Amino acid sequence: MVIGVSSLEATSGPAMHIPDGFLSTPVALVGWAVMAVTVVVAARQAERQMSERAVPLMGVMAAFIFAAQMMNFPVAGGTSGHLLGGALAAALLGPWVAIIVMTSVIGLQALVFQDGGLVALGANVLNMGITTALIGYLVLRLLAPLMRNNGGLIGVAFVAAWLSVVVSSALCALELAISGASPLNVALPAMVGVHVFIGIGEGLITAAALSFIRVTNPTLLTHSIANRVTA
């Protein structure tokens, strides 16, 4: 998720993709192990739960997130951020399918665009894909009673997406600290401090997308958590 904090502060601020060389071998291996186990579980759960009608939406969602992550928006202090999309995918597809989508997107970015290292791919998927999907979905589930109208949907979607980014950045800082790349008292404030603002952009985009879908094409929300609560 991040280049070393000192390196990033000299460029554009802490970023969400860890390149190779910043994680210790044990941390990188743990990241790969967690990713592998979670993706296997997610694939099995998705196979059981996903209908054939949801397959095209899965492809569209992956393409949208992939394209959206290519576009940065400005953040305070001359830094920039981009959509992660885990909470949005979880809101529409559920957490397990969302994890598959996010893993595909992050893996393709690493392979084609060298956006994050291959050794660090497990950690990047854990941080930006698995964590954002699970945290986003958990918040949506916990605050589901508040989503009975469009205003509630917008508010809860914003909180879910914002928190997913902040937790993801904190996890990244912890990985860097354990790896010895940066002390936790430096990495944590640097990462979380920037991503608190990046999370606002994530929340606004997620809330706007779900609200737009609900108004223009509510059939896309047929299997989403928002529909189960507001129907």
KERO-147894 format. One record per residue (C-alpha): x, y, z; residue in three letters. Coordinates in steps of 0.05 Angstrom, whole numbers, plus 5000, padded with zeros to 4 digits. Layout:
N
XYZALA ...
end
This chain:
231
500050005000MET 505450495009VAL 512350694990ILE 516750835050GLY 513951425087VAL 520151855080SER 520451715005SER 513151874996LEU 513452525034GLU 518752744985ALA 514152604927THR 506652604933SER 505252365004GLY 503751665030PRO 500751224976ALA 496650584979MET 501050104939HIS 507149794972ILE 512949684923PRO 517849124932ASP 523449234981GLY 519449565036PHE 516548955070LEU 520648425106SER 520347725079THR 516047455138PRO 511048025131VAL 510647925055ALA 509647175064LEU 504147285115VAL 500847765066GLY 501047245011TRP 498446695058ALA 492547115083VAL 490947325011MET 491046604986ALA 486746325041VAL 481746905038THR 481146874962VAL 479846114964VAL 474446215017VAL 471546804978ALA 471346404914ALA 467545834947ARG 462646294981GLN 461646694917ALA 460246054878GLU 454745874928ARG 451646564934GLN 452446904867MET 447046824815SER 448346824740GLU 445247514734ARG 450547784780ALA 456347564736VAL 455848144686PRO 455448634744LEU 461748324773MET 465448464708GLY 462649164702VAL 464649314774MET 471749064763ALA 472449484700ALA 469650104735PHE 474250034795ILE 480249904751PHE 478950534710ALA 477150954771ALA 483550774806GLN 487351074747MET 484451764763MET 487152154822ASN 483752714859PHE 487553264897PRO 488253224972VAL 490853735022ALA 498253875024GLY 499653744950GLY 498053004955THR 493052614914SER 488851994923GLY 484451524883HIS 478451094893LEU 479750404924LEU 472650154912GLY 472349574962GLY 466449855001ALA 462650014937LEU 463749314910ALA 461649004976ALA 455349424978ALA 453249184909LEU 456048484906LEU 457148264978GLY 463848185012PRO 466047524980TRP 464947724908VAL 467848404924ALA 474348074948ILE 474847694882ILE 473748344843VAL 478748734884MET 484048194880THR 483348174804SER 484048924798VAL 489948994845ILE 493448394814GLY 492648654744LEU 495249334764GLN 501449024794ALA 502748574734LEU 501349074678VAL 502849754708PHE 507849564763GLN 503149924812ASP 505649584875GLY 510749024878GLY 509648284864LEU 512848064929VAL 508448564965ALA 502248364925LEU 499347954982GLY 499748545030ALA 496949024978ASN 490948564965VAL 490048475040LEU 490149225052ASN 486549504992MET 482048924973GLY 480348465030ILE 480348985086THR 476349505049THR 471149005027ALA 470248695095LEU 470349355134ILE 465649675085GLY 460749105088TYR 461149055164LEU 459349795171VAL 453649715122LEU 450949135161ARG 451549475228LEU 448350115204LEU 443249775158ALA 437150025197PRO 439150735179LEU 438750605104MET 431250625097ARG 431351245053ASN 436151555004ASN 439152025055GLY 440651455101GLY 443751055045LEU 448251635027ILE 450551745099GLY 451851015114VAL 455450895048ALA 459951495061PHE 461751245131VAL 463050535106ALA 467550765050ALA 471251275092TRP 472650795149LEU 474950245101SER 480350705074VAL 482650945142VAL 483150235170VAL 486750005108SER 491950555115SER 492950395188ALA 494149665170LEU 499249875119CYS 502950305170ALA 503149705217LEU 506149265163GLU 511549775148LEU 513149855221ALA 513749105233ILE 518149065171SER 522749605199GLY 521450075140ALA 518850625185SER 517450695260PRO 510050625277LEU 509951305309ASN 512051595242VAL 508451135193ALA 501651125228LEU 500551885232PRO 503251975162ALA 498851445130MET 492451555170VAL 493252305169GLY 493052325093VAL 487951775083HIS 482952105130VAL 482252615073PHE 482852105017ILE 477251725052GLY 472752325044ILE 473452274969GLY 472251524973GLU 466051635014GLY 463252164968LEU 464351744906ILE 461451124938THR 455351484965ALA 454151834899ALA 454751194859ALA 449850804903LEU 444951374904SER 445351454829PHE 444350704818ILE 438450684865ARG 434951254827VAL 436651064755THR 437250304755ASN 434850014821PRO 434949304792THR 442449324801LEU 441249344875LEU 437048714875THR 442048304914HIS 445448884950SER 445149015024ILE 441949695010ALA 436049364975ASN 435048845030ARG 434149405080VAL 430349915040THR 425849455000ALA 
end
